[in-house]
Amino acid sequence: MGLSVPGDVSVVGYNDIPIVSHLPTPLTTVRIPFDQIAARALELVIEGGGDQADVIFRAAPTLIPRRSTARPAGA
């Protein structure tokens, strides 16, 4: 289609697999803290689940900016 990354479009991946930082245009990605999610899941299993209010857990993803996304003008 004649588009360029990041000139015309930005590309963002998910899960930050190791190879994406070594591509010809390193891929911006969203890193999910699976270690935190797994640790909380194990705690719930060990504790026996408990009240539904105890199950709510938020794990914040992290944006890893690389060259596959353009910076907005003035940024």
LOVOVEX-782340 format. One record per residue: residue number from 1; chain; z, x, y of N, C-alpha, C, O in turn. Coordinates in steps of 0.05 Angstrom, whole numbers, plus 5000, padded with zeros to 4 digits. Each point is the difference from the previous one (the first is absolute). Layout:
SITE;resi;chain;nzz;nxx;nyy;cazz;caxx;cayy;czz;cxx;cyy;ozz;oxx;oyy
SITE;NUM;A;Z;X;Y;Z;X;Y;Z;X;Y;Z;X;Y
...
This chain:
SITE;resi;chain;nzz;nxx;nyy;cazz;caxx;cayy;czz;cxx;cyy;ozz;oxx;oyy
SITE;1;A;5000;5017;4976;5000;4983;5024;5000;5017;5025;4998;4990;5022
SITE;2;A;5004;5036;4975;4999;5018;5023;5026;5002;5016;5000;5009;5022
SITE;3;A;5022;4981;4966;5026;5001;5014;5014;5027;4994;4996;5012;4979
SITE;4;A;5020;4997;5040;5016;5024;4995;5029;4994;5001;5010;4982;5014
SITE;5;A;5005;5034;4971;5029;4998;4999;5011;5026;5014;4993;5022;4991
SITE;6;A;5023;4976;5029;5012;4977;5013;4985;4990;5025;5010;4983;5015
SITE;7;A;4966;5027;4990;4985;4993;5024;4996;4970;5004;5005;4989;5021
SITE;8;A;4985;4998;4957;4994;4971;5002;5020;4983;4986;5006;4978;5009
SITE;9;A;5005;5031;4970;5021;4985;4985;5022;5018;4992;4997;5024;4996
SITE;10;A;5027;4965;5002;5023;5014;4990;5005;4991;4971;4996;4977;4994
SITE;11;A;5013;5041;4989;5006;4994;4972;5029;5008;4995;5008;5022;5006
SITE;12;A;5007;4959;4982;5028;5005;4993;5004;4993;4971;4992;4979;4990
SITE;13;A;5020;5040;4995;5006;4996;4972;5028;4991;4996;5015;4996;5019
SITE;14;A;4992;5000;4956;5027;4990;4993;5011;5017;4977;4987;5005;4981
SITE;15;A;5037;5004;5023;5016;5014;4979;4999;5030;5002;5014;5013;4985
SITE;16;A;4971;4999;5033;5000;5029;5005;4997;5017;4975;5017;5018;4996
SITE;17;A;4963;4976;4988;4996;5018;4977;4992;5028;5010;4986;5002;5020
SITE;18;A;5022;5019;4965;4996;5027;5010;4972;5008;5009;4997;5015;5019
SITE;19;A;4982;4976;4967;4973;5009;5005;4990;4991;5028;4983;5014;5011
SITE;20;A;5028;4964;5000;4989;4990;5025;5003;5019;5024;4984;4998;5019
SITE;21;A;5035;5020;4980;5003;5019;5022;4980;5023;4998;4997;5016;5018
SITE;22;A;4989;4986;4959;4981;5022;4995;4971;4991;5001;4982;5016;4995
SITE;23;A;5013;4959;5012;4972;4990;5001;4986;5012;5025;5014;5011;5017
SITE;24;A;4959;4989;4983;4986;5011;5024;5010;4988;5026;5002;5014;5020
SITE;25;A;5004;4960;4980;5014;4987;5023;5026;4990;4988;5001;4980;4987
SITE;26;A;5021;5035;5018;5026;4992;4989;5007;4971;5007;4998;4992;5023
SITE;27;A;5011;4993;4957;5004;4972;5003;5028;4993;5011;5020;5008;4988
SITE;28;A;4980;4977;5034;5025;4988;5010;5010;4982;4978;4984;4986;4987
SITE;29;A;5042;5012;5009;5011;4984;4979;5027;4988;5007;5013;5009;5019
SITE;30;A;4995;4972;4966;5027;4988;5002;5015;5008;4976;4992;4995;4977
SITE;31;A;5031;5019;5028;5017;5009;4977;5022;4980;4996;5014;4992;5018
SITE;32;A;4988;4999;4957;5021;4980;4992;5022;5015;4986;4995;5017;4983
SITE;33;A;5030;4978;5025;5023;5015;4988;5008;4989;4973;5021;4987;4996
SITE;34;A;4961;5018;4984;5005;4990;4973;5026;5010;4988;5013;4986;4984
SITE;35;A;4996;5038;5024;5025;5010;4989;5023;4983;5009;5019;4994;4985
SITE;36;A;4981;4996;5040;5021;4983;5010;4999;4973;4987;5020;4988;4993
SITE;37;A;4955;5001;5003;4997;4974;4987;5010;5001;4971;5014;4982;4991
SITE;38;A;4978;5040;4995;5009;5003;4972;5030;5003;4998;5013;4989;4982
SITE;39;A;4999;5027;5036;5029;5004;5000;5015;4973;5004;5019;4995;4986
SITE;40;A;4971;4989;5032;5013;4974;5005;4996;4981;4977;5019;4985;4993
SITE;41;A;4958;5016;4994;4995;4984;4976;5019;5007;4978;5011;4983;4986
SITE;42;A;4993;5043;5010;5019;5009;4979;5029;4992;5007;5015;4991;4982
SITE;43;A;4992;5010;5043;5027;4991;5008;5004;4971;4993;5021;4992;4990
SITE;44;A;4958;4991;5015;5002;4972;4994;5002;4995;4971;5016;4982;4991
SITE;45;A;4970;5033;4992;5001;4997;4971;5028;5008;4991;5012;4985;4983
SITE;46;A;4998;5037;5026;5026;5010;4992;5023;4981;5009;5019;4995;4985
SITE;47;A;4978;4994;5039;5020;4982;5011;4998;4972;4988;5017;4983;5004
SITE;48;A;4961;5011;4982;4997;4974;4988;4987;4979;5019;5002;4976;4994
SITE;49;A;4985;5033;5027;4985;4981;5017;5017;4990;5023;4995;5006;5023
SITE;50;A;5026;4978;4970;5017;4989;5021;4987;4977;5015;4981;4988;4991
SITE;51;A;5030;5007;5033;4990;4979;5017;4972;5007;5011;4994;5024;5003
SITE;52;A;4990;4955;5003;4973;5005;5010;5002;5015;5027;4981;5016;5006
SITE;53;A;5039;4980;5010;5003;5014;5025;5002;5030;4996;4992;5016;5017
SITE;54;A;5018;4993;4960;5002;5028;4993;4973;5013;4993;4997;5024;5000
SITE;55;A;4984;4959;4994;4974;5009;4990;4982;5009;5023;4982;5016;4997
SITE;56;A;5022;4973;5027;4983;5006;5023;5003;5029;5007;5022;5011;5004
SITE;57;A;4955;5002;4997;4999;5029;5006;4974;5006;5014;4979;4990;4992
SITE;58;A;5022;5025;5030;4976;5007;5015;4997;5030;4999;5018;5015;5006
SITE;59;A;4959;4994;4986;4993;5028;5000;4976;5004;5019;4979;4989;4995
SITE;60;A;5025;5025;5026;4980;5004;5021;4978;5020;4991;5007;5022;4993
SITE;61;A;4968;4969;5009;4978;5019;4994;4998;5020;5024;5009;4995;5022
SITE;62;A;4977;5027;4973;4996;5020;5020;4969;5005;5003;4986;5003;4980
SITE;63;A;5005;4996;5045;4972;5006;5005;4996;5030;5001;5014;5013;5015
SITE;64;A;4967;4998;4970;4994;5028;5000;4972;5003;5013;4980;4998;4986
SITE;65;A;5019;5007;5040;4974;5002;5014;4986;5026;4993;5011;5022;5001
SITE;66;A;4964;4975;4992;4982;5023;4995;4974;4995;5015;4999;4982;5017
SITE;67;A;4980;5032;4976;4976;4999;5016;4981;4976;4994;4979;4999;5011
SITE;68;A;5029;4983;4972;4983;4977;4994;5004;4977;5019;4987;4979;4998
SITE;69;A;5030;5024;5022;5005;4980;5020;4996;5013;5028;5009;5022;5004
SITE;70;A;4979;4963;5013;4996;5009;5028;5025;4994;5016;5013;4980;4996
SITE;71;A;4992;5037;5023;5022;4994;5019;4989;4983;5023;4978;5005;5009
SITE;72;A;5038;4975;4999;4991;4984;5023;4997;5017;5025;5015;5020;5003
SITE;73;A;4967;4972;5015;4997;5015;5025;5027;5001;5015;5013;4979;5002
SITE;74;A;4994;5044;5008;5025;5003;5015;5025;5005;4982;5022;5003;5010
SITE;75;A;4974;4997;4964;5023;5004;4982;5005;5030;4994;5018;5007;4986
